[in-house]
Amino acid sequence: MSAITSWKTLIEALEEEISLLTRLRDLARAGHRPLVELDVSAVEEWTCRQRELLSALATAGTDRARAQRDCLPAQVRALGGSGPLASTVTLHALAGRAPGQFGVRLRQQGDALRQLRDEIALVTTRNEILIKQVVEFTDHFGLGLAENSREDAYDATGQMSESAGSGDLYSRAI
């Protein structure tokens, strides 16, 4: 494979990875609605779509690692093989030695990857908080139902029954 072809292959592999990460970010954002609405079937579908994207991302990551290794000089590849040296070369280091426009494009893609990583981390953290709140609410609601042994909230005279619960709503804000 020629040097130019190797750089083009790396750029294409990065474009694929960026595309998949963008879809993952958008999917993570879309998870907000079913989590807030407690739509179990939508959450299950959302989770399956995430798994599919993560699987595709794993494949894209492998392809990018191979493309990065192919961009290394032959003598470095021979030294490191697929071992520690080849796997520790960063995209930033490759962009520094890439010819002309390839280096510029690789730096742009590196910036895009960092931005997507940060956005995904933020949205994922928000979703994790929502999931935790849903679990806590479900636990609280289930305990309330299990402990509720009253027949009616009011007695025959229209007064609050002695056996009625406190009526407190779940107080944790979403």
C-alpha positions in Angstrom: 0.0 0.0 0.0 1.4 3.4 -0.9 1.9 6.1 1.7 -0.8 8.3 0.2 -3.3 5.4 0.2 -2.4 4.7 3.8 -3.2 8.3 4.8 -6.5 8.2 2.8 -7.4 4.9 4.5 -6.8 6.4 7.9 -8.9 9.5 7.1 -11.7 7.3 5.8 -11.6 5.1 9.0 -11.7 8.2 11.1 -14.7 9.6 9.2 -16.5 6.3 9.8 -15.7 6.4 13.5 -16.8 10.1 13.7 -20.1 9.2 12.0 -20.8 6.4 14.4 -19.9 8.5 17.4 -22.3 11.3 16.1 -25.1 8.7 15.8 -24.3 7.4 19.3 -24.4 11.0 20.7 -27.7 11.6 19.0 -29.1 8.3 20.3 -27.9 9.1 23.8 -29.8 12.5 23.6 -32.9 10.7 22.3 -32.8 8.4 25.4 -33.9 11.3 27.6 -37.6 11.1 26.6 -38.2 7.4 27.2 -36.3 7.6 30.5 -38.4 10.5 31.8 -41.7 9.0 30.6 -40.8 5.6 32.0 -41.6 4.0 28.6 -40.2 0.6 29.1 -40.5 -0.7 25.5 -38.9 2.5 24.2 -36.0 2.1 26.7 -35.5 -1.5 25.6 -35.4 -0.4 21.9 -33.1 2.4 22.8 -30.8 0.0 24.6 -30.7 -2.4 21.7 -29.8 0.4 19.3 -27.0 1.5 21.6 -25.6 -2.1 21.7 -25.6 -2.2 17.9 -23.8 1.1 17.6 -21.2 0.2 20.2 -20.5 -3.1 18.3 -20.1 -1.1 15.1 -17.8 1.3 16.9 -15.6 -1.5 18.2 -15.2 -2.7 14.6 -14.5 0.9 13.4 -11.9 1.3 16.2 -10.1 -1.9 15.1 -10.1 -0.6 11.5 -8.7 2.8 12.6 -6.0 1.1 14.7 -5.0 -0.9 11.6 -5.0 2.2 9.4 -2.9 4.1 12.0 -0.4 1.3 12.1 -0.1 1.3 8.3 0.7 5.0 8.4 3.8 4.3 10.5 7.2 4.0 8.7 8.1 0.4 7.9 11.0 0.3 10.2 8.8 1.4 13.2 6.2 -1.2 12.3 8.9 -3.9 12.1 10.1 -2.9 15.6 6.8 -2.7 17.2 4.7 -5.0 15.1 1.2 -5.0 16.5 2.7 -4.6 20.0 3.2 -1.8 22.4 5.1 0.7 20.2 2.5 0.6 17.3 -0.4 0.8 19.7 0.9 3.8 21.6 1.4 6.1 18.6 -1.3 8.7 18.9 -3.4 10.4 16.3 -1.8 13.7 17.2 1.7 12.2 16.6 0.6 10.8 13.2 -0.9 14.2 12.2 2.4 15.8 12.9 4.2 13.7 10.4 1.4 13.4 7.8 2.1 15.1 4.5 0.4 18.5 3.8 -3.4 18.4 3.8 -3.5 15.0 5.4 -2.0 16.5 8.6 -4.5 19.3 8.6 -7.5 16.9 8.1 -6.2 14.5 10.8 -6.0 17.4 13.3 -9.5 18.4 12.4 -10.7 14.9 12.9 -8.9 14.6 16.2 -10.6 17.7 17.4 -14.0 16.3 16.3 -13.3 13.1 18.1 -12.5 15.0 21.3 -15.6 17.1 21.1 -17.8 14.1 20.5 -16.2 12.3 23.4 -17.0 15.2 25.7 -20.6 15.5 24.4 -21.2 11.8 24.8 -19.8 11.9 28.3 -22.1 14.7 29.3 -25.2 13.2 27.8 -24.4 9.8 29.2 -23.9 11.2 32.7 -27.3 12.9 32.5 -28.9 9.7 31.4 -27.3 7.8 34.2 -28.7 10.3 36.7 -32.2 9.9 35.1 -31.9 6.1 35.3 -30.9 6.3 39.0 -33.8 8.6 39.7 -36.2 6.2 37.9 -34.9 3.3 39.9 -35.2 5.2 43.2 -38.7 6.4 42.3 -39.8 2.8 41.4 -38.3 1.5 44.6 -40.1 4.2 46.6 -43.4 3.7 44.8 -43.2 -0.1 45.2 -42.5 0.3 49.0 -45.4 2.6 49.3 -47.7 0.2 47.6 -46.4 -2.7 49.6 -46.9 -0.9 52.9 -50.3 0.5 52.1 -52.8 -1.7 53.8 -55.7 0.8 54.2 -59.1 0.3 52.7 -60.1 3.9 52.2 -58.5 7.2 52.8 -61.7 8.6 54.5 -63.9 7.2 57.1 -67.7 7.2 57.1 -68.0 10.7 58.5 -65.8 12.1 55.7 -62.8 12.6 58.0 -59.4 11.3 57.2 -59.2 7.7 58.3 -56.7 6.8 61.1 -55.3 4.1 58.9 -54.7 6.4 55.9 -51.2 7.0 54.8 -49.5 10.3 55.0 -50.2 11.1 51.4 -46.6 12.5 50.9 -45.5 12.5 47.3 -42.1 11.4 46.2 -40.0 14.4 47.1 -36.9 13.9 45.0 -36.8 16.4 42.2 -35.9 15.2 38.7 
